Amino acid sequence: MTNNGPLRCELVRNGPGVLTGRAEAVATARQALTAEPLDDDTFWQAVLVLTYADELELAQRHWIAATGVSRDVHDLLGGRIMLLRGDPRAAGRLLGRDVRPRLRVVAAAWLVLALTETGELGRARAVLEAEHAPDSAELRFARGRLLLAEGQSAAALDEFLECGRLLAASDVVNPAVLPWRSWAALAAVDQGDLVLARICADKDLVAARRWGAPRGIGLALHASALARGGDDVLLEEAITLLGRTSEAFRARHDLAQLLLARGEVERARKHARHLRTCPQWTQAADALTSRLLRNNGESALSAQERRIALLARAGRSNREIAAELGLTLRTVEFHLTRVYRKMGVAGRPGLRRAFVPTA
């Protein structure tokens, strides 16, 4: 929760919100959790700080052992922990329960994130449409995530940027609270704006390294890798830092697509197999496997094919591509046919969902 949330957030204001030391923030949170009796405000703040610091096992132990804490506070924090640990279905069950009015906004935002992770986009949209409370950074971030999952990257980018403006107004600069810049970078990549993507990703990476939590660094490295047109070394590092979170599987999926587009079929197969270990990514793994089976081992795109594929993926028509690149319409059609075959996708809809490296 940000500084202007429904419960007092002195720990957040004095900890991750303003990028003071991570170790100091964790020590303060642990000390606060020893209080007897433990009130809702202290429990909420301290457990959130532990999640921002990637101390999820510690946060979960305190959550399980907590007594005297209100049910809705306990449920929400449990859902938040489950979501960050890569179990969005368990998170959704906890986050979907009734809460007091002042917790509804953050509950709705976290529930939307959980439903988006499980692919229940219709339910996530319904939750957002039912929430009539004043706007917040949390809701903007959740809406951006949903829009990006729906393929509406331009609208998603607007939401992430507005989320950042709201956070800045509350003096929250730590990406551990809401990593809006990393997600804005991913949306900008989807829009083909690699300059904006790189600016956002690099700023988040500096801030995340300063805070020191692995998840934030991994998210920023993932965004930075795509903003640079596809850097497999950065993606491998991001996957290692992200562990078994949903973000790690997303980075692995992008890496598999990158390798497939470069013709590195065996490496792509290895990552596709890893995706099968997560139920939420089985469908994506199936699609990748199908593309790999149709691949003839020569899937690397030529420079011309890559330029045409990127323009087609951004929504340009064949005629517009021909005019922009000074080619005949027939040449564009010929190259796109080769792109579809090499990448193992079915036309423009398949290309829209695939990653195309810029280099």
C-alpha positions in Angstrom: 0.0 0.0 0.0 1.2 3.5 -0.7 1.5 6.3 1.8 -2.1 7.6 1.3 -3.6 4.1 1.9 -6.4 3.2 4.3 -4.2 2.3 7.2 -1.3 4.3 8.7 2.0 3.6 6.8 4.8 5.1 8.9 6.9 2.0 8.3 6.4 2.4 4.5 7.1 6.1 4.6 10.3 5.5 6.7 11.3 2.4 4.8 10.8 1.3 1.2 8.7 4.2 0.2 11.7 6.6 0.2 14.4 4.0 -0.5 16.1 3.9 2.9 18.1 0.8 3.7 16.3 -2.5 3.1 18.0 -4.2 6.1 17.0 -1.4 8.3 13.4 -1.5 7.1 13.2 -5.3 7.7 14.7 -4.9 11.2 12.1 -2.3 12.0 9.3 -4.5 10.7 10.5 -7.5 12.7 10.7 -5.4 15.8 7.1 -4.1 15.3 5.8 -7.6 14.9 6.9 -8.5 18.4 4.4 -6.0 19.9 1.8 -7.4 22.3 -1.0 -7.1 21.5 -0.5 -6.8 17.8 -2.9 -4.2 16.3 -4.2 -4.1 12.7 -2.2 -1.0 11.7 1.2 -2.4 12.9 0.6 -5.8 11.4 -0.4 -4.4 8.1 2.6 -2.1 7.8 5.2 -4.6 9.0 4.1 -7.5 6.8 3.9 -5.2 3.8 7.4 -4.0 4.4 8.6 -7.6 4.6 6.9 -8.3 1.2 8.5 -5.2 -0.3 11.9 -6.5 0.9 11.3 -10.0 -0.6 11.2 -11.6 2.9 8.2 -13.6 1.8 8.9 -16.7 4.0 9.3 -14.5 7.0 6.1 -12.6 6.1 4.2 -15.8 5.7 5.4 -17.2 9.1 4.2 -14.1 10.9 0.9 -14.2 8.9 0.3 -17.8 10.0 1.2 -17.1 13.6 -0.8 -13.8 13.9 -3.5 -13.6 16.6 -5.8 -10.8 17.4 -5.7 -9.3 13.9 -8.9 -8.5 12.1 -10.0 -11.2 9.6 -10.1 -8.8 6.6 -6.6 -7.5 7.3 -5.3 -11.0 7.7 -7.0 -12.2 4.5 -5.7 -9.4 2.4 -2.1 -9.8 3.5 -2.3 -13.5 3.0 -3.5 -13.0 -0.5 -0.7 -10.6 -1.2 1.9 -13.0 0.1 0.4 -15.9 -2.0 0.3 -13.7 -5.1 4.0 -12.7 -4.7 4.9 -16.3 -4.1 3.5 -17.4 -7.4 0.1 -18.9 -6.3 -2.5 -16.5 -7.8 -5.3 -19.0 -7.3 -4.8 -19.2 -3.6 -4.4 -15.4 -3.6 -7.7 -14.9 -5.4 -9.6 -17.0 -2.8 -8.3 -14.8 0.0 -8.6 -11.5 -1.8 -12.2 -12.2 -3.0 -13.6 -12.1 0.5 -15.5 -9.1 2.1 -13.5 -6.3 3.6 -14.3 -3.1 5.4 -14.9 -0.1 3.2 -11.5 1.6 3.7 -9.8 -1.6 2.4 -11.9 -2.1 -0.7 -9.7 -0.2 -3.1 -6.5 -2.1 -2.3 -8.5 -5.4 -2.1 -9.9 -4.8 -5.6 -6.5 -3.9 -7.0 -4.8 -7.0 -5.6 -7.7 -9.2 -6.7 -7.4 -7.9 -10.3 -3.7 -8.7 -10.3 -4.5 -12.3 -9.1 -7.2 -12.8 -11.7 -5.0 -11.4 -14.4 -2.3 -13.9 -13.5 -4.8 -16.8 -13.7 -6.1 -15.6 -17.0 -9.5 -14.8 -15.7 -9.5 -11.5 -17.5 -13.3 -11.1 -17.7 -13.6 -11.5 -13.9 -10.8 -9.0 -13.4 -12.5 -6.5 -15.7 -15.8 -6.9 -13.7 -13.9 -6.3 -10.4 -12.5 -3.0 -11.8 -15.8 -1.9 -13.2 -17.5 -2.5 -9.9 -15.0 -0.4 -8.0 -16.3 3.2 -7.8 -13.9 4.5 -5.2 -11.6 7.5 -5.9 -8.7 6.6 -8.1 -5.4 5.3 -6.6 -2.0 4.2 -7.7 -2.9 0.6 -6.9 -5.9 0.6 -9.1 -4.0 2.3 -11.9 -1.3 -0.3 -11.7 -3.8 -3.2 -11.7 -5.7 -1.7 -14.6 -2.5 -1.4 -16.6 -1.6 -5.0 -15.9 -5.1 -6.1 -17.1 -5.0 -3.9 -20.2 -1.5 -5.3 -21.1 -2.8 -8.9 -20.7 -5.8 -8.0 -23.0 -3.3 -6.7 -25.6 -4.1 -3.0 -25.1 -0.6 -1.9 -24.6 -1.2 1.8 -25.4 -3.9 2.2 -22.8 -1.8 0.1 -20.4 1.2 2.4 -20.8 -1.1 5.4 -20.0 -2.2 3.7 -16.8 1.3 2.9 -15.7 2.5 6.4 -16.3 -0.4 7.8 -14.3 0.4 5.3 -11.5 3.9 6.8 -11.4 2.5 10.3 -11.2 0.3 9.4 -8.2 3.2 7.7 -6.4 5.5 10.6 -7.0 2.8 12.9 -5.5 3.0 10.7 -2.3 6.9 10.7 -2.3 7.0 6.9 -3.1 10.0 6.3 -5.3 10.9 2.7 -4.5 9.8 0.2 -7.3 9.3 -2.5 -4.6 6.0 -0.8 -3.7 4.7 -0.8 -7.3 7.1 -1.5 -10.1 5.3 0.8 -12.6 8.3 1.7 -14.6 9.3 -1.9 -15.4 5.7 -2.6 -16.6 5.6 0.7 -18.5 8.7 -0.4 -20.3 7.1 -3.7 -21.3 4.0 -1.8 -22.6 6.3 0.6 -24.5 8.2 -2.4 -26.0 4.8 -3.7 -27.2 4.1 -0.3 -28.8 7.5 -0.3 -30.5 8.8 2.7 -28.5 12.2 1.3 -27.4 13.5 4.7 -26.4 10.8 5.2 -23.7 11.1 1.5 -22.7 14.8 1.9 -22.1 14.4 5.1 -20.1 11.8 3.5 -17.8 13.6 0.2 -17.5 17.0 1.8 -16.7 15.5 4.1 -14.0 13.8 1.2 -12.3 17.0 -0.9 -12.5 19.0 1.8 -10.7 16.3 2.2 -8.0 15.8 -1.5 -7.6 19.5 -2.2 -7.2 19.7 0.6 -4.6 16.9 -1.1 -2.6 18.4 -4.5 -3.1 15.4 -6.8 -3.3 15.9 -9.5 -6.0 12.4 -9.4 -7.4 12.6 -5.7 -8.3 16.0 -6.1 -9.9 14.7 -9.1 -11.9 11.7 -7.2 -13.1 13.8 -4.3 -14.2 16.3 -6.6 -16.0 13.5 -8.3 -17.8 12.2 -4.9 -19.0 15.7 -3.8 -19.9 16.4 -6.9 -21.9 13.3 -6.3 -24.1 14.0 -2.6 -24.3 17.3 -3.4 -25.9 15.7 -5.5 -28.6 16.2 -8.8 -26.8 19.2 -9.6 -24.6 19.2 -13.3 -23.7 22.0 -12.7 -21.0 19.9 -10.2 -19.2 16.8 -12.4 -19.4 18.7 -15.4 -18.0 19.8 -13.2 -15.1 16.3 -11.9 -14.5 14.9 -15.5 -14.4 17.5 -16.4 -11.8 16.6 -13.4 -9.6 12.8 -13.9 -9.9 12.9 -17.5 -8.7 9.5 -19.3 -9.2 7.4 -16.2 -9.3 4.9 -15.5 -12.1 7.3 -12.8 -13.3 10.0 -15.5 -13.7 7.7 -17.5 -16.0 6.9 -14.4 -18.0 10.6 -13.7 -18.5 11.2 -17.3 -19.4 8.4 -17.2 -22.0 9.9 -14.1 -23.6 13.3 -15.7 -23.6 12.0 -18.8 -25.3 10.3 -16.7 -28.0 13.5 -14.7 -28.5 15.6 -17.8 -28.9 13.0 -19.3 -31.3 13.1 -16.1 -33.4 16.9 -16.3 -33.5 16.8 -19.9 -34.6 18.2 -21.3 -31.3 15.6 -24.1 -31.2 17.2 -26.4 -28.6 17.6 -23.6 -26.1 14.0 -22.5 -26.8 12.8 -26.1 -26.1 14.5 -26.2 -22.8 12.7 -23.1 -21.6 9.4 -24.2 -23.0 9.7 -27.4 -20.9 10.2 -25.2 -17.8 7.0 -23.4 -18.5 5.1 -26.6 -18.2 5.9 -26.8 -14.5 3.5 -23.9 -13.8 -0.3 -24.5 -14.4 -0.8 -20.9 -15.5 1.7 -21.2 -18.3 0.7 -24.6 -19.7 -1.3 -23.0 -22.6 1.6 -20.7 -23.5 4.0 -23.7 -23.4 1.7 -25.6 -25.7 1.7 -22.8 -28.2 5.5 -22.6 -28.0 5.8 -26.4 -28.4 3.6 -26.2 -31.5 5.8 -23.5 -33.0 8.9 -25.5 -32.2 7.5 -28.6 -33.9 6.8 -26.7 -37.0 10.2 -25.1 -37.0 12.8 -26.4 -39.4 15.8 -25.2 -37.5 16.3 -22.1 -39.7 14.0 -19.7 -38.0 16.4 -16.7 -37.6 14.8 -13.7 -39.3 16.8 -11.7 -41.8 17.2 -7.9 -41.2 14.5 -7.1 -43.7 12.1 -9.8 -42.3 12.7 -8.4 -38.8 11.9 -4.8 -39.9 8.7 -6.0 -41.7 7.6 -8.2 -38.8 8.0 -5.4 -36.3 5.9 -3.0 -38.3 3.3 -5.7 -38.9 3.2 -6.5 -35.2 2.7 -2.8 -34.4 -0.4 -2.7 -36.6 0.8 -1.4 -39.9 -1.0 -2.7 -43.0 1.0 -4.3 -45.8 0.6 -1.2 -48.0 1.8 1.0 -45.2 4.8 -1.2 -44.6 5.6 -1.1 -48.3 5.4 2.7 -48.4 7.5 3.1 -45.3 10.3 0.8 -46.4 10.2 1.7 -50.1 9.2 -1.9 -51.2 6.6 -3.3 -53.5 3.4 -4.7 -51.9 4.3 -8.1 -53.3 7.8 -8.0 -51.6 6.2 -7.3 -48.3 3.7 -10.1 -48.7 6.5 -12.5 -49.6 8.6 -11.6 -46.6 5.6 -11.8 -44.2 4.9 -15.3 -45.4 8.5 -16.3 -44.6 8.2 -14.6 -41.2 5.1 -16.6 -40.4 6.7 -19.8 -41.4 10.0 -19.2 -39.6 8.3 -18.1 -36.4 5.7 -20.8 -36.6 2.7 -18.4 -36.2 -0.6 -18.2 -37.9 -0.7 -14.8 -39.6 -1.0 -11.4 -37.9 -2.9 -12.6 -34.8 -0.1 -15.1 -34.1 2.6 -12.5 -34.8 0.9 -10.0 -32.5 1.4 -12.5 -29.6 5.0 -13.4 -30.5 8.2 -11.6 -29.5 10.2 -10.1 -32.4 13.8 -9.2 -31.6 14.9 -5.8 -33.0 18.5 -7.0 -33.3 
